[in-house]
Amino acid sequence: MSATNDKIKGNWNELKGKAKKQYGHLTDDDMTYTEGKEDELLGKLQKALGKTKDEITSWIDSL
């Protein structure tokens, strides 16, 4: 399991708040996380932000 997945699992509510503050156009649907479906979340964020998976994981790691 990657450090990004660990960070998502452990701190998602905090990360979600920071993400919505930085990217106000993200919807609750974009930010919905179900345990075990980290890749699905990353895919939704990729689509919403127009970034690559690597850019999304780097961004999450920086939060």
N, C-alpha and C positions, 0 to 999 in steps of 0.2 A: 504494500500500500504506500502511496506517495505521501510526502509531507503535506501537499495541498489537500488531499483527501482527509488526512488527520485534522488539519486546520478547519476544514468545512465541518467535520463531525463534531469537533470539540467546541467551536465558537460560532456556529452559524448565525445565531440571532445578533450577535455583536457585529459580525462581518456584514450581515444583511443591512444593518443600519448605516454602516460606513459606505457600503456600495450605493445605497439609495441616495445618500447625501452627495456622493461624487457624481452619480449618474441619475439624476432626478426622473428621467423618463422610464426607468425600469419599473415594470409592473409587479404586483404580487405574484402573478403567474410566472414571470421571468425568474423570480427569486424563490419559488417553491422548492424546498429540498426534502426529499424522502431518503431516509437512511439506506445506504447501499446503492443509491442511484446517483452517485457523484458525477458520472459521465453524462447522464441526462441533464443535470443542472448545468454542467459546463457547456453542453450543446445549446441549451436555451440562452445562456449568457453570450455565447459566440454569435448567435443569430441576432440577439437584441443589440449588441454592441458593435457588430461588424468586425470582430477581431478574431485572430487565430486562437486555437486551443492553447498554444504556448504563451501567447500574450495574456490570455485569461488566467492561466495558472500563475504566471509571474505577477499579475495584478493582485490576485487573491493572496499570494505569499507576501506581498508588500503591505497588505492591510494590517 
